[in-house]
Amino acid sequence: MNTAQLFIEDAYTTSCEARVVDSRVDGIELDQTVFYATSGGQPGDSGHLEREDGSLIPIATTHYAPDDKTTIVHAPDGNCPILEAGEKLVARIDWDRRLNLMKMHTACHLLSVVCPLPITGAAVDIANSRIDFDMSEPVDKAEVTAQLMELVEADHPVFTRWITEEELDANPGLVRSKNVKPPRGVGRIRLVCIGDDALIDSQPCGGTHVARTGEIGEIHIGKIEKKGRENRRMRIRFGPLPGV
């Protein structure tokens, strides 16, 4: 059974009522969830499931079922009771952690605007995210930081829209990743857009994001690492650039 993914349309929903579809040693499947499942460089949500008797089941992370990008598995933190199919409960995410991931993921999109180069890898983290660029020339992290903060402080709107797979094929420049292509097979592609009428950015993404760039707060490029002759890794961190 496909899991209804409520975070796709509203990343700010922190809890939902749900029913158990399946319960195994490795995790719990629900009919719907607010938990984001690990994918696209963004880690899965943590939180807990609350049963009708008030007891809590801590969730360490969330991932998709093997070979199935439609079924989400909530992996327990420690031993988990086997739940009966159909049992009602409340799924609640760790909101502080999710919000930091949303800020960081949006910041990664902004970095791809400042550095409009092919992306060879990326990972979102609550405090130290990274993007690997196909880049041969060095860049100045203070200059990149200043350009990032200009986009943050402009408080641009962030929103999503859907296009068909045919529309994506007609606009290949929307895909920034050099090695990973957007998932296909459902007939439509989700775009995350920044700026009025997406004037700042628009790219395929299934992750969670803040509603405006101003919510990100102060960020900086913490480190730039050379990872090969034409590959550089930039790390994004919260707070001001040290020494400035």
C-alpha positions, -999 to +999 in steps of 0.1 A: +000+000+000+013+034-009+020+058+020+002+092+017+031+116+020+017+147+037+050+166+038+050+169+000+023+195+001+029+210+035+063+208+051+051+227+082+026+200+093+042+184+124+017+156+132-011+136+118-035+108+127-027+075+109-034+038+109-010+010+109-007-009+076+021-032+086+044-037+116+077-056+114+109-058+133+126-032+110+098-007+112+062+004+109+042+013+078+013+038+081-014+047+057-002+084+058+026+102+075+043+136+081+077+119+084+100+126+054+118+095+042+156+095+035+162+105-001+178+132-023+206+138+002+181+147+030+180+124+060+147+109+072+128+125+100+129+113+136+101+117+162+076+094+178+043+075+173+017+080+200-007+051+207-042+055+219-031+045+255-007+074+255+025+053+252+052+065+228+072+046+202+104+066+195+113+068+158+150+071+150+147+076+112+124+071+083+132+054+050+115+039+019+108+002+017+134-017-003+129-012-041+097+008-034+096+046-035+060+048-024+060+030+009+076+047+039+090+027+069+093+043+103+123+027+120+120+025+158+147+037+181+153+004+200+128-024+205+094-019+191+061-037+199+044-054+170+014-034+162-019-047+148-029-036+113-055-009+115-045+004+149-049+042+151-021+064+164-006+099+160+027+104+141+047+134+154+080+146+140+109+162+159+101+197+146+133+215+157+154+190+137+131+191+107+131+229+106+169+230+106+169+204+077+144+226+058+166+257+063+197+238+052+180+222+022+168+256+010+203+270+016+217+243-006+194+254-034+206+290-030+242+278-032+234+262-065+222+296-077+253+314-065+275+286-081+255+276-113+276+245-120+268+208-123+264+192-089+282+159-084+270+152-049+251+167-019+241+159+017+218+179+040+225+180+077+211+199+106+244+218+111+268+211+083+255+205+048+276+201+017+274+204-021+300+190-045+304+210-077+321+201-110+344+231-105+380+236-116+387+271-105+389+281-068+364+305-053+365+328-023+343+316+006+337+351+019+324+362-015+302+332-018+289+337+017+280+374+009+261+363-022+242+336-002+232+361+025+220+386-001+195+359-013+186+350+023+180+386+033+159+393+002+133+370+018+123+354-015+092+332-015+098+294-018+071+273-033+065+241-053+048+234-086+044+203-107+054+197-144+050+167-166+079+145-175+076+158-211+080+194-198+112+183-179+126+167-211+120+200-229+139+219-202+169+197-193+187+227-177+163+223-147+183+193-136+214+204-117+227+170-106+253+156-129+249+120-117+213+117-103+182+121-123+147+129-109+126+098-103+101+090-131+072+068-136+044+087-120+039+111-149+048+144-131+079+160-115+079+183-084+098+215-088+110+237-059+109+273-069+125+304-054+115+340-061+084+356-076+074+335-106+105+313-098+128+341-111+156+330-087+156+293-091+135+263-102+147+227-100+133+191-094+133+182-057+113+161-034+126+175-001+112+198+025+119+235+024+111+267+043+084+290+029+107+321+025+145+324+023+145+348+052+137+319+075+171+304+069+189+330+091+226+337+090+247+311+072+282+309+058+305+287+038+325+269+064+350+251+042+359+245+006+376+212-001+393+201-033+380+166-042+398+159-074+410+180-104+376+193-112+356+188-081+352+210-051+331+205-020+315+235-002+301+232+033+273+253+046+270+261+083+247+282+104+260+315+119+283+343+107+315+336+088+342+332+115+366+362+117+343+386+100 
